[in-house]
Amino acid sequence: MVASPQATPEHEFETQDLLINVGPQHPSTHGVFRMVLTIDGEVVKDVVPYIGYLHRGAEKLCETMDFRQGIGFMDRTEYLAAHNAELSYVMAVEALAGLEVPERAQWIRTILCELNRLSSHFMFLGAFGIDVGVFGTPFIYAWREREAIIDLFEEISGDRMMYAYFRPGGLAWDVPLNFKERVREVLKSTRQGIRDFDELLTQNEIFRARTEGIGYISAEDAIDWGMSGPSIRASGVPLDVRRDEPYLKYAELDFDVIVGENGDVFDRYYCRMLEMHESVKIIEQCLERLQPGLIVPDKMPRMLRAAPGEVYIRTEAPRGEYGIYMVSKGGNRPYRLKVRSACLSNLQALRQMSVDQYIADAIIVLGSIDIVLSEVDR
Amino acid sequence: MNNSLFGFEINVWFDGLARLGLIVGVMTVVAMGLIYGERKILARFQQRIGPQKTGPFGLLQSVADAIKLVGKEDLRPTAADPWTFELAPYFVFIPIFLGFVSLPFLLDVNIRLLELGLLYFIAVSSVNIVGWVMAGWGSDNRYAMIGGMRAAAQAISYELPLVLSLVVVAMLAGSLNLKDIVEGQAVVPYVVWLPLAFVIFFISTLAEMNRPPFDIPIGESEVVGGPFVEYSGIRWSMFMLGEYASLWILSTLTAAVFLGGYSWPFGEDLGKGYQLLLMGAKSGLYIFVVFWVRASIPRLRIDQLMAYSWKVLLPLSLAQVLVVGFVRVYELPDVVLTAAGILGLVALVSITGRAVASTRRLPGAARTMRSEAA
């Protein structure tokens, strides 16, 4: 902030870099994230991220809970896509307990996970609109679409954020009778919402100028950092757990994996945008094939006990690969639980993506990897 | 030495004071109205309702906000420079306030109709940047300082095209007196002859007011309010009052200089009521477009902002001065101006994309997405 103290002739034109502290109370850190930027004028020279403000020890706490109680903690690690987080957890429990999930429950799970992906991506679009500096309009537009999806979730599970609807073996209870009509209704407004966003942001000249060529990360670097989800697909790596290791009913569904080419902020944004069309496609196929049936196995044990062993389950959450590593020594609770957070790995690459960019770019780079801090810190 | 105010002969000093007091009162009310209008209009753009609980249709929301702001504690950071910090709001507010002096609101309704009114306006309108830099420097906050420096850079860059597009008008009107400029448009407003100057002027005023997409100094998502970050209560509200006062001033100036003011299309013979309606409609249109832009356009980055001013707006406004000079000297018909202006607009649109687009775009990066079948 002050001129260099050594004002001798050879040091006359030396300038000191300025440290600015972004967060944890900065409006665009998407939660309680803190990064210390070293800036030279307007150009970012270094980024040091600090995480852990939202650490609650969810993994450790789950070791003291039985399997059903742990579901609620998984909701709270990834609160924007709670269905997807629950899914990994219950799939891990099912693998250890040897439960077979009925057809109907699997189709409903697929639908809900994809709907949750849509709502999470809408949240991203809205927040990203604010990051690039539109005053509120994309945010409220996104909120409108998200609201329709969340209302549907509320009708199904009774909760708007922490659903705890997936249970080991199936679902907590069956979906309402008008489920199919309601989902179709929501999809209609969602399709319109995606189109609105295309017109509001993608086709905006300033938006393009702000996002294209910014925050570049190559495919090799993205792999090295362990990125996943739309963030790595934007760099041209066709990595999608739904296709590579199909779980639920994804193997029977017809959908495309959207892959970008340039690995910049715009590609990360646009990958998500196109992915939403794919999600709509998936849900429509699921609705056609959803048949009445059981939602939990016929012979569901009264007390859920897992066999000793360990399992790693990974699923494609909206932000990337959400994995659960679960060790069981028998009994009704995990011996050890570890969450593989997509956001944490994606966040590692923040420094590489934002060095030598402008301050305003560092903010949108952070926005473009779409972090949920409760998932990073757990 | 006496002067007349509402038909009464009073001392010239009392007259000046009375007019100043009047303008302070009117300005406060108008600024509150603009804040209410902005909130309502933005709300409509964003599918919200906006203020509705305070008074009928939420009309008293701005009053409630003002009372709240006045009642707040006047905080000053310990490390802030007391003089710079506390005087900065005045340095922002007073120059804006001085800008009212030469504005022709209606026929013969003004504070002082200066012979060099346009020049005076240009001179005072650029002083408020001192206040911004003072606020940025005096707050002892790094966000504030970055914001203050950005404000200075932006003001210097955009003052030039702004002034040059007003110079063009002065050349066409042959006068710097705003009354003459308005009356020169009794038949055809200058926006018809000078479309390019009008567009450049509009863009520059957005930057001058630090409105989106040029709200880089106060960029909420980057520098968290920039120079205002440490201000609260009455000092902060002075900044806000200044912002909305300058919105009103610039809307009136736009209406007077480009859109024919109170004169076009009915001439000056109509009563004050019609003139008020005309001016209200014209400046209201300007204000509405400013709000509209705010609701739909992202913020530029600082280097794009500078590039846009120096590489696009400035050369085009210089060319505009040249063209108007030629037309005036060789007494060509005014239609030449319109043609040149439209040509310039085409150039503006086609250069804009290229100049603003990222200079660091990856080489040969085709903007395509491929999708891999599952």
Interface residues (C-beta under 8 A of the other chain):
Chain A: M1 L18 L19 I20 H26 P27 S28 E42 G129 I130 D131 V132 G133 V134 F135 G136 T137 I140 Y141 R144 L200 L201 N204 E205 I206 F207 R208 A209 R210 E212 G213 I214 Y216 P238 D240 R242 R243 Y250 L253 D254 F255 D256 V257 I258 V259 G260 E261 N262 D264 F266 D267 Y270 C271 L274 E278 Y358 I359 A360 D361 I363
Chain B: L42 F45 Q46 Q47 R48 R142 Y143 M145 I146 R150 P212 P213 D215 I216 G219 E220 S221 E222 V223 V224 R294 A295 S296 I297 P298 R299 L300 R301 I302 D303 Q304 T352 G353 V356 A357 S358 R360 R361 L362 A365 A366 R367 T368 M369 R370 S371 E372 A373 A374
